[in-house]
C-alpha cells in the first residue's frame, strides 16, 4: 500500500491502481492512501456531532409541566455545585501532576548533578550521561505505555477539546481512562526530559473532569452506579466541558479570566451570560484550590495563597540602583512590532515543519504495530538527552559570577518560591567562581529556565541564546506529535523567551540601548513565538497579563500577539487547527467567506433522504437502522393529493426547487431496499416470521393507502407502511410523492424504543402503545445500545411503532433559498446537528449536516456553481 502511488506499481498492478483512482480524495485519506504528501486531508463523515438542540417532545414537555419554581431552583443549585466541584477536582489534578513532576525531576537532577561534579574531575562523564539516559528513557517508556492504553491521551488534548466544544464528538476524548492516562503520562514525559509542558494537558484533564463528574458514572467503573438523573444530555455535558477546560487553563497559569476567555475564543460556538458566570466560577475554584494546597505544602502556611498556578512568571521590576531603567517605553513598541513579525514567521515555520512530521507519522508510523510508536518516543528521548548533555558540555560558555548577583534585579524571587533565581545556576564543566550558561538553561525544569530568562540580567551570551533557541526549536517541533502526553505552551514560551533575550542583548551590545529591560523583551519574545504557533489573541493576552500580574504589559502583549497572528496566518493555520485538519475533523469556523453567499441552502443540502413514517413497522425501522449510519431521520408523510401539480416534463418542480429523475429513482430504490432488507437479517427466525406474514397477506387494494389509514386511525399522522414498495411498472409520477415534514427523530431514540418494546399491533390503536418518560429515554446516555447488538428474535417485525410522541416536532429549519451565511450562523450558534430544508408548503426537500458546512465542502460546491454559470 505504501508504494502503490508510484508509476511502477501501476504498471505491475493496474487493477489495484484502477481501484485507487476510482476512489474520492476523501476516501483515500480515510484509508491512508493519499497520492502525494501535499494532498489536503478532507473532513471525514464518520465524526458524530453533539445534540445541543433540545428535543421538545412529549416526555420533555411532561418534565416541564411537572417543573415548578422550587424544582427549577433546586436544579440550578445542583448545577452550581457541580461547577464548583469541577473546579476543585481540576485543581487537585493539577496538584497531583505538579507534585510528582517536582519529585521525579528533583530526584533525577540531584543524582545527575552529583555524578557530573564527580566525573568532571575523574573523567567519567560517559557514566553521567548513561545515568541521565536511564532516568529519561524509563520515564518516557512509561508515558508511551500509558498512551498505548488510551491513544487519545497523546498530545496536548487541546485540538480534541476544541473539536468537542465546537460540537464534534471525538471518540474516547472525555473518558475516565483518558484523564488517568493523561495525568500520569504527562508527569512521566515532563520528568523524562522531553521538551513538552504539563500546562497544555491540564486543559484536557479539566475537560474530562467536567464531562464525567456530573454524570456520576463511568465505563471503566461500571459497578459503581448512582441514581443521579440530572444532566443527561449533550447540552449540559458540553457546558460542563467548557467549565472544565477553563478550569484547566486557570489551574495551569493562575488565570481564571484567561481560562474563561479560552473556552469562549477557542471552542464553544454556543454561549450565553449564564454559562459565562458558571465558567468563571469554575475557573476561580480551580485556581484557588491549587493555590491553597501548593502554598500549604511548599511553605507550610495554609491559606496564604502564594502560588496561583503551575507556571509563575515572577515579578517584573527594575533594579533600584538603575534609575534609567523602565519596564517598557513607547519607543520599545516599534521593536515589539518587529518581534511580533519575526515571531509570526518563526511560528509559521514551526507549524509547517510539524505538519510535515505529522503527515510522515500518519503514513509510516501509525499504520505499523504500536511498538513502533514506543520506539519513536524512545528515539526522541535518546536524541534529546544526548543533545542536552553534549551541548551543555561543549557549547556552554563559562561565565564569571556577578558580584551583584545578590542585589537588585538579580534577586527577584520566584513569586513566593523557596529558592530565588540564582539558586538554579549550574556550574557544570566550569571552574570555580564560574557557571555554565547553557547548562543553566538545559539542566533545570522548563519553568525555572523561563524564570532565568525573564529575571536574570546579563548572564547569557548571544551565542548561547542563539544555539539554545535553535536546538530547542528543532527538538520541540520533533517532539510534539509523538505518542506521549505533551503540551506546547511551555516549550513555546521558553523558546520565545530565549529569542526575546537575544534581541535584548543585541540591542544593548550593538545599538547601545542600555535603558531597556531584558525581562520585558524576553516576555514579549515568548508572547510573539507562542502567538505565532497557536494563533490565540484575546485569551492568550489575558493569560499572560494574569501570569505576570502586571497590567502595564497589556498593550505591548496585545499588539505583539496581533502582529504575530496576522503574520503567521499569511502562511498557514495555527498548530491546533493544523492537527484538527489532519484528523479530518469537520470543524466549523466562526463565519463563512463572503463569496459563499452565492450559494443557497438548496446548493449544499443532501437531497437523498432516509426517512421514517409517523407509524412505522419494526421491520422497516430495523432495516433503516442497520443499513444506514445516519443519526437522525425526518418523520414524513407522503402527500399524494398534490403530486400532479409538481410534474413538469423530466423534472419535478416544487416551490422553485428542481429535482432530477435520479433523485426520484434513489428515493424509490430506498423504499425497495427497505422491503427486501429482511433477507439480509442474521436471525432466521425473524426472517421466517416475516415471510409467513407476507405470504398470508392479501394483495393490497388499489385504493389510496393514505385514505385507508386516515379512516382507520384518528391520529394527526397517517400510518404508512414502507413494505408497500413501489412497483417496477410504476410511472415517474407514481414513484414520487412530496414528503410532508413533521419532525426529526434521533437514532438513539429509535433504538431505545425498540429495546424497550414500545410498539402496538396492527389490530390495536396507537393509544395502546407503552409510554416512556424522559428519564427512561435518557437512562442509557451517553452510550445508547447499538442496533447490531439487538436480539431480533424478541421483536415481531409486523408490530408498529408510533414515533410521534418522541420526535422533535419543531426543529430549526430553513428555506431552500436561504443564503449559506444565514444557514451557517444558525447551525453554528445554535449548536445544531441536523438542519432540515423545508419548502413553503411544509415539504422536506433536503437536510444539512455539519459536513455540508465545512470549508472544503463549500469550496467544492462553489466551484460547481461557477462551472454551472
GUNUKE-574906 format. One record per residue (C-alpha): z, y, x; residue in one letter. Coordinates in steps of 0.5 Angstrom, whole numbers, padded with zeros to 4 digits, always signed. Layout:
N
ZYXA ...
***
This chain:
869
+0000+0000+0000X +0002+0005+0006X -0005+0004+0008X -0009+0004+0002X -0011+0011+0002X -0016+0010+0008X -0023+0009+0008X -0023+0002+0012X -0018+0000+0006X -0023+0002+0001X -0029-0002+0005X -0025-0008+0005X -0022-0008-0002X -0026-0004-0006X -0022-0007-0012X -0016-0004-0010X -0018+0003-0009X -0022+0003-0015X -0016+0002-0019X -0012+0008-0015X -0018+0012-0017X -0017+0011-0024X -0010+0013-0024X -0008+0020-0025X -0005+0024-0019X +0002+0024-0023X +0002+0016-0024X +0000+0016-0016X +0006+0020-0015X +0011+0016-0019X +0008+0010-0015X +0009+0013-0009X +0001+0012-0007X -0001+0020-0006X -0007+0020-0002X -0005+0026+0002X +0001+0029+0005X +0000+0036+0002X -0001+0033-0005X +0003+0036-0010X +0008+0032-0014X +0007+0033-0021X +0013+0033-0026X +0015+0026-0029X +0015+0024-0036X +0021+0019-0036X +0026+0024-0035X +0030+0025-0041X +0032+0032-0044X +0039+0033-0047X +0040+0034-0054X +0043+0041-0054X +0041+0043-0061X +0046+0041-0067X +0043+0036-0071X +0045+0039-0078X +0045+0032-0082X +0050+0029-0088X +0055+0026-0083X +0055+0033-0079X +0056+0037-0086X +0062+0033-0088X +0065+0034-0082X +0064+0042-0083X +0066+0041-0090X +0073+0038-0088X +0074+0043-0083X +0079+0049-0085X +0081+0054-0080X +0087+0050-0077X +0083+0045-0075X +0078+0049-0072X +0083+0053-0068X +0086+0046-0066X +0079+0044-0064X +0078+0051-0060X +0085+0050-0057X +0083+0043-0054X +0077+0046-0051X +0081+0051-0047X +0086+0045-0045X +0080+0041-0043X +0077+0047-0039X +0084+0049-0035X +0084+0041-0034X +0077+0041-0031X +0079+0047-0026X +0086+0044-0024X +0082+0037-0022X +0077+0040-0019X +0082+0044-0014X +0085+0037-0013X +0079+0034-0011X +0078+0040-0006X +0085+0039-0003X +0083+0031-0002X +0077+0033+0002X +0080+0038+0006X +0086+0035+0008X +0082+0028+0010X +0077+0032+0014X +0082+0036+0018X +0086+0030+0019X +0080+0026+0022X +0077+0032+0025X +0083+0034+0029X +0084+0026+0031X +0077+0026+0034X +0077+0033+0038X +0084+0031+0040X +0082+0024+0043X +0075+0027+0046X +0078+0034+0049X +0084+0030+0053X +0078+0025+0055X +0074+0030+0057X +0079+0034+0061X +0081+0028+0065X +0074+0025+0066X +0072+0032+0069X +0076+0031+0075X +0075+0023+0075X +0067+0024+0074X +0067+0019+0068X +0064+0024+0063X +0060+0018+0060X +0066+0015+0057X +0068+0021+0054X +0061+0021+0051X +0062+0014+0048X +0069+0016+0045X +0065+0021+0041X +0060+0017+0039X +0065+0011+0037X +0068+0016+0032X +0062+0020+0030X +0058+0013+0028X +0063+0010+0025X +0065+0016+0020X +0057+0016+0019X +0056+0009+0018X +0062+0009+0012X +0059+0015+0009X +0052+0012+0009X +0055+0005+0006X +0058+0010+0000X +0051+0012-0001X +0048+0005-0002X +0054+0004-0007X +0051+0010-0011X +0045+0013-0009X +0045+0019-0013X +0051+0021-0009X +0047+0023-0003X +0045+0030-0001X +0049+0036-0004X +0048+0035-0011X +0046+0042-0013X +0039+0040-0015X +0041+0035-0019X +0047+0039-0023X +0041+0045-0023X +0037+0040-0027X +0043+0038-0031X +0044+0045-0033X +0037+0046-0034X +0037+0041-0040X +0035+0035-0036X +0039+0028-0036X +0039+0025-0029X +0041+0018-0029X +0048+0017-0026X +0049+0024-0024X +0056+0025-0027X +0059+0018-0027X +0066+0017-0024X +0063+0013-0019X +0059+0018-0017X +0064+0023-0015X +0069+0018-0012X +0063+0016-0007X +0061+0024-0006X +0068+0026-0005X +0070+0020+0000X +0063+0020+0003X +0063+0028+0005X +0069+0028+0008X +0066+0022+0013X +0060+0026+0014X +0063+0032+0016X +0068+0029+0020X +0063+0025+0023X +0060+0031+0027X +0054+0032+0023X +0051+0039+0021X +0053+0039+0014X +0058+0042+0010X +0063+0040+0005X +0063+0046+0000X +0056+0044-0003X +0058+0037-0005X +0064+0041-0008X +0060+0044-0014X +0057+0037-0015X +0064+0034-0016X +0067+0039-0020X +0061+0038-0025X +0062+0031-0025X +0070+0032-0027X +0067+0037-0032X +0063+0032-0035X +0068+0026-0035X +0075+0029-0036X +0074+0031-0043X +0070+0024-0045X +0077+0020-0043X +0072+0014-0042X +0068+0011-0036X +0063+0006-0035X +0067+0004-0029X +0074+0004-0032X +0071+0000-0039X +0078-0003-0040X +0081+0004-0041X +0080+0007-0047X +0083+0013-0051X +0082+0014-0058X +0079+0021-0057X +0074+0023-0062X +0072+0030-0059X +0066+0033-0055X +0062+0027-0057X +0055+0031-0056X +0051+0033-0050X +0052+0040-0053X +0060+0040-0051X +0058+0036-0045X +0053+0041-0042X +0058+0046-0043X +0064+0043-0039X +0059+0041-0034X +0058+0049-0033X +0065+0050-0032X +0066+0044-0027X +0060+0047-0023X +0063+0054-0023X +0070+0051-0021X +0067+0047-0015X +0064+0054-0013X +0070+0057-0014X +0074+0052-0010X +0069+0052-0004X +0069+0059-0003X +0075+0062-0007X +0070+0066-0011X +0072+0065-0019X +0067+0070-0021X +0062+0068-0016X +0062+0061-0019X +0061+0064-0026X +0055+0067-0024X +0053+0061-0020X +0053+0057-0027X +0049+0063-0030X +0044+0064-0025X +0042+0057-0022X +0043+0053-0028X +0045+0054-0035X +0039+0056-0040X +0044+0057-0046X +0049+0062-0045X +0054+0066-0050X +0060+0070-0049X +0065+0064-0051X +0062+0060-0045X +0063+0066-0040X +0070+0066-0041X +0071+0059-0041X +0067+0058-0035X +0071+0064-0031X +0078+0061-0034X +0076+0054-0031X +0074+0058-0024X +0080+0061-0024X +0084+0055-0025X +0081+0051-0019X +0082+0057-0014X +0089+0058-0015X +0090+0050-0016X +0087+0049-0009X +0090+0056-0006X +0097+0054-0009X +0097+0047-0005X +0094+0048+0001X +0098+0054+0002X +0104+0050+0001X +0102+0044+0005X +0100+0048+0011X +0105+0054+0011X +0111+0051+0007X +0111+0057+0003X +0110+0054-0004X +0107+0060-0009X +0105+0064-0003X +0097+0063-0005X +0095+0065+0002X +0088+0060+0003X +0084+0062-0003X +0078+0057-0001X +0076+0052+0003X +0072+0057+0007X +0075+0063+0009X +0071+0069+0013X +0078+0072+0015X +0079+0080+0015X +0074+0084+0018X +0076+0090+0022X +0075+0094+0028X +0080+0095+0034X +0085+0100+0033X +0083+0102+0040X +0076+0103+0039X +0075+0110+0035X +0068+0110+0034X +0067+0103+0031X +0065+0102+0024X +0064+0096+0020X +0057+0099+0018X +0054+0105+0017X +0047+0108+0014X +0043+0107+0020X +0045+0100+0020X +0042+0099+0013X +0035+0099+0017X +0037+0094+0022X +0040+0090+0016X +0033+0090+0012X +0029+0088+0018X +0034+0082+0019X +0033+0080+0012X +0026+0080+0013X +0027+0075+0019X +0032+0071+0015X +0027+0070+0010X +0022+0068+0015X +0027+0063+0018X +0029+0060+0011X +0021+0059+0009X +0020+0055+0016X +0027+0051+0015X +0024+0049+0008X +0017+0048+0010X +0020+0043+0015X +0025+0040+0011X +0020+0039+0005X +0015+0035+0010X +0021+0031+0013X +0023+0029+0005X +0016+0027+0004X +0016+0023+0010X +0022+0019+0008X +0019+0018+0001X +0013+0015+0004X +0016+0011+0010X +0024+0010+0009X +0026+0010+0002X +0021+0004+0000X +0024+0000+0005X +0030-0004+0005X +0037+0000+0004X +0039-0002+0011X +0033+0003+0014X +0037+0009+0011X +0043+0007+0014X +0040+0006+0021X +0036+0013+0020X +0043+0016+0019X +0046+0013+0025X +0040+0015+0029X +0041+0023+0027X +0049+0022+0028X +0047+0019+0035X +0042+0024+0037X +0047+0030+0034X +0052+0027+0038X +0048+0027+0045X +0045+0034+0044X +0052+0037+0043X +0055+0034+0049X +0050+0035+0053X +0048+0042+0051X +0056+0044+0052X +0056+0040+0059X +0049+0043+0062X +0047+0049+0057X +0054+0052+0056X +0056+0058+0060X +0063+0059+0063X +0065+0066+0062X +0072+0070+0064X +0078+0070+0060X +0078+0077+0057X +0084+0081+0059X +0085+0084+0052X +0084+0077+0048X +0091+0078+0045X +0090+0085+0042X +0085+0089+0037X +0079+0086+0034X +0080+0079+0038X +0087+0077+0035X +0084+0078+0028X +0088+0072+0024X +0084+0067+0020X +0087+0069+0014X +0093+0066+0014X +0092+0060+0018X +0097+0058+0023X +0092+0059+0029X +0088+0065+0031X +0081+0065+0033X +0083+0065+0041X +0086+0058+0040X +0079+0055+0038X +0077+0057+0045X +0074+0051+0049X +0075+0050+0057X +0070+0044+0057X +0067+0043+0064X +0069+0050+0066X +0074+0052+0072X +0081+0055+0070X +0081+0062+0067X +0074+0061+0064X +0072+0058+0058X +0065+0054+0056X +0062+0059+0050X +0057+0053+0048X +0063+0048+0047X +0067+0053+0044X +0062+0053+0038X +0060+0046+0038X +0067+0042+0039X +0070+0046+0033X +0070+0045+0026X +0064+0049+0023X +0069+0054+0019X +0072+0055+0026X +0065+0056+0029X +0064+0061+0024X +0070+0065+0025X +0069+0065+0032X +0062+0069+0031X +0065+0073+0026X +0071+0076+0029X +0071+0074+0037X +0068+0080+0041X +0063+0080+0047X +0065+0072+0048X +0058+0069+0047X +0052+0071+0052X +0045+0072+0048X +0042+0065+0052X +0048+0061+0049X +0047+0064+0042X +0039+0063+0042X +0040+0056+0044X +0045+0054+0039X +0041+0057+0034X +0035+0053+0036X +0039+0047+0036X +0043+0048+0030X +0037+0050+0026X +0033+0044+0028X +0038+0039+0027X +0041+0041+0021X +0034+0041+0018X +0033+0034+0020X +0040+0032+0017X +0039+0035+0010X +0036+0029+0006X +0039+0023+0010X +0043+0018+0006X +0050+0021+0006X +0053+0027+0002X +0051+0033+0005X +0052+0041+0004X +0047+0046+0006X +0052+0052+0005X +0056+0052+0012X +0050+0050+0016X +0046+0055+0014X +0052+0060+0015X +0053+0058+0022X +0046+0058+0024X +0045+0065+0021X +0052+0068+0024X +0049+0066+0031X +0043+0070+0029X +0047+0076+0027X +0051+0076+0033X +0045+0075+0037X +0042+0081+0034X +0048+0085+0035X +0049+0083+0043X +0041+0085+0044X +0043+0092+0040X +0049+0093+0045X +0046+0091+0051X +0039+0094+0051X +0039+0099+0046X +0046+0102+0047X +0049+0102+0040X +0056+0101+0042X +0059+0103+0036X +0056+0097+0032X +0061+0092+0029X +0059+0085+0032X +0062+0081+0026X +0058+0085+0021X +0052+0083+0024X +0054+0076+0024X +0056+0076+0017X +0049+0080+0015X +0045+0075+0019X +0049+0069+0015X +0047+0072+0009X +0040+0073+0011X +0039+0066+0013X +0043+0063+0007X +0039+0067+0002X +0032+0065+0006X +0034+0058+0005X +0037+0058-0002X +0034+0064-0005X +0040+0066-0009X +0041+0073-0011X +0047+0075-0016X +0052+0069-0015X +0051+0069-0007X +0052+0076-0007X +0059+0076-0010X +0061+0069-0007X +0060+0073+0000X +0064+0079-0002X +0069+0075-0005X +0070+0071+0001X +0070+0077+0006X +0075+0080+0001X +0071+0087+0003X +0068+0090-0003X +0064+0095+0002X +0060+0090+0004X +0057+0089-0003X +0051+0094-0002X +0048+0091+0005X +0049+0084+0003X +0045+0085-0004X +0040+0089+0000X +0039+0083+0005X +0039+0078+0000X +0034+0081-0004X +0029+0082+0002X +0030+0075+0005X +0029+0072-0002X +0022+0077-0003X +0020+0075+0004X +0021+0067+0003X +0018+0067-0004X +0012+0069-0001X +0011+0063+0003X +0015+0057-0001X +0021+0056-0006X +0028+0055-0005X +0030+0049-0002X +0034+0046-0008X +0027+0048-0012X +0023+0044-0007X +0028+0038-0008X +0027+0038-0015X +0020+0038-0015X +0020+0033-0010X +0024+0028-0015X +0019+0030-0020X +0024+0033-0025X +0021+0037-0031X +0025+0044-0029X +0024+0050-0033X +0023+0056-0030X +0026+0063-0033X +0020+0065-0036X +0012+0064-0036X +0007+0067-0033X +0003+0073-0036X -0003+0069-0037X +0000+0064-0040X +0000+0068-0047X -0008+0066-0047X -0005+0059-0049X -0002+0058-0056X +0002+0052-0059X -0004+0048-0061X -0007+0048-0054X -0001+0045-0051X +0002+0040-0056X +0002+0033-0057X -0003+0031-0063X -0002+0024-0063X +0005+0023-0066X +0009+0017-0067X +0013+0018-0074X +0017+0014-0079X +0018+0015-0086X +0024+0017-0090X +0025+0010-0093X +0022+0005-0087X +0023-0002-0087X +0027-0005-0081X +0021-0009-0079X +0017-0002-0077X +0023+0001-0074X +0024-0004-0069X +0017-0004-0068X +0017+0003-0066X +0023+0003-0062X +0020-0003-0058X +0013-0001-0057X +0014+0007-0055X +0019+0011-0051X +0020+0017-0055X +0027+0020-0056X +0025+0023-0063X +0021+0022-0069X +0018+0026-0074X +0020+0024-0081X +0014+0025-0085X +0011+0023-0092X +0003+0023-0093X +0000+0028-0097X -0005+0024-0101X -0007+0029-0106X -0010+0035-0102X -0014+0030-0097X -0021+0033-0100X -0019+0040-0098X -0019+0038-0091X -0025+0034-0090X -0031+0038-0087X -0036+0035-0083X -0034+0031-0077X -0028+0035-0076X -0021+0036-0081X -0019+0043-0081X -0012+0044-0084X -0010+0051-0083X -0014+0053-0077X -0012+0047-0073X -0018+0042-0072X -0017+0035-0071X -0023+0031-0068X -0024+0024-0070X -0021+0021-0064X -0014+0024-0066X -0015+0021-0073X -0017+0014-0070X -0011+0014-0066X -0006+0015-0072X -0010+0009-0076X -0009+0005-0070X -0002+0006-0069X -0001+0004-0076X -0005-0002-0075X -0001-0003-0069X +0006-0003-0073X +0004-0008-0078X +0001-0013-0072X +0007-0012-0067X +0011-0017-0070X +0007-0022-0067X +0010-0020-0060X +0017-0021-0062X +0021-0025-0058X +0025-0028-0064X +0021-0034-0067X +0026-0034-0073X +0025-0027-0075X +0017-0028-0074X +0017-0034-0079X +0021-0030-0084X +0017-0024-0083X +0011-0029-0084X +0014-0032-0090X +0015-0026-0094X +0008-0023-0092X +0005-0030-0095X +0008-0030-0101X +0007-0022-0103X +0002-0021-0108X -0004-0016-0106X -0003-0009-0106X -0005-0006-0112X -0011-0001-0111X -0007+0005-0115X -0004+0010-0111X +0002+0008-0107X +0006+0014-0107X +0006+0015-0114X +0009+0008-0115X +0014+0010-0110X +0016+0016-0114X +0016+0012-0120X +0021+0007-0117X +0026+0012-0113X +0029+0018-0116X +0029+0021-0109X +0026+0027-0106X +0023+0023-0100X +0018+0017-0103X +0018+0010-0100X +0012+0009-0096X +0012+0002-0092X +0008+0002-0086X +0006-0005-0086X +0001-0003-0091X -0004-0002-0085X -0011+0002-0086X -0017-0003-0087X -0023-0003-0082X -0027-0001-0088X -0024+0005-0090X -0028+0011-0089X -0025+0017-0085X -0023+0020-0091X -0018+0014-0093X -0016+0014-0086X -0013+0021-0085X -0007+0023-0089X -0004+0030-0088X +0003+0029-0086X +0008+0033-0089X +0014+0034-0085X +0021+0033-0087X +0025+0033-0081X +0027+0029-0074X +0031+0023-0072X +0033+0021-0065X +0032+0014-0062X +0040+0014-0061X +0041+0015-0069X +0036+0010-0071X +0039+0004-0066X +0046+0006-0069X +0043+0005-0076X +0040-0002-0074X +0046-0004-0070X +0051-0002-0076X +0046-0005-0081X +0045+0001-0085X +0040-0001-0090X +0038-0004-0097X +0034-0009-0100X +0027-0007-0104X +0031-0009-0111X +0036-0004-0110X +0037+0003-0110X +0038+0007-0103X +0044+0009-0106X +0047+0002-0105X +0046+0003-0097X +0052+0004-0093X +0054+0011-0090X +0056+0012-0083X +0061+0018-0081X +0060+0023-0076X +0065+0019-0072X +0061+0013-0073X +0055+0016-0071X +0057+0018-0064X +0062+0013-0063X +0058+0010-0057X +0056+0016-0054X +0054+0018-0049X +0051+0011-0048X +0048+0008-0054X +0045+0001-0055X +0038-0001-0052X +0033-0003-0058X +0031-0009-0053X +0039-0012-0053X +0039-0012-0060X +0039-0019-0063X +0033-0019-0068X +0036-0026-0072X +0041-0022-0075X +0036-0017-0078X +0032-0018-0084X +0025-0015-0083X +0024-0013-0090X +0030-0009-0091X +0029-0002-0092X +0033+0004-0088X +0034+0011-0091X +0034+0015-0085X +0034+0022-0089X +0042+0023-0089X +0042+0022-0081X +0036+0026-0079X +0036+0033-0078X +0032+0037-0084X +0032+0044-0081X +0030+0043-0073X +0027+0049-0070X +0019+0049-0071X +0013+0054-0069X +0007+0055-0072X +0000+0052-0068X -0002+0060-0067X +0005+0061-0063X +0004+0064-0056X +0006+0060-0051X +0011+0065-0048X +0015+0065-0055X +0015+0057-0055X +0018+0057-0048X +0023+0062-0049X +0025+0059-0056X +0025+0052-0052X +0029+0054-0046X +0034+0059-0049X +0036+0054-0055X +0036+0048-0050X +0031+0044-0055X +0029+0037-0053X +0023+0037-0058X +0020+0042-0062X +0015+0041-0068X +0009+0044-0069X +0008+0045-0077X +0003+0049-0080X +0003+0054-0086X +0004+0048-0092X +0009+0044-0088X +0005+0039-0085X +0006+0037-0078X +0000+0037-0073X +0004+0036-0066X +0010+0036-0062X +0012+0040-0056X +0017+0037-0051X +0020+0039-0044X +0014+0036-0040X +0009+0040-0044X +0012+0047-0042X +0012+0045-0034X +0009+0050-0030X +0004+0044-0028X +0002+0042-0035X +0001+0049-0037X -0003+0051-0031X -0008+0045-0033X -0008+0047-0040X -0010+0054-0038X -0016+0051-0033X -0018+0047-0039X -0018+0054-0043X -0022+0057-0038X -0027+0052-0038X -0028+0052-0045X -0029+0059-0045X 
***
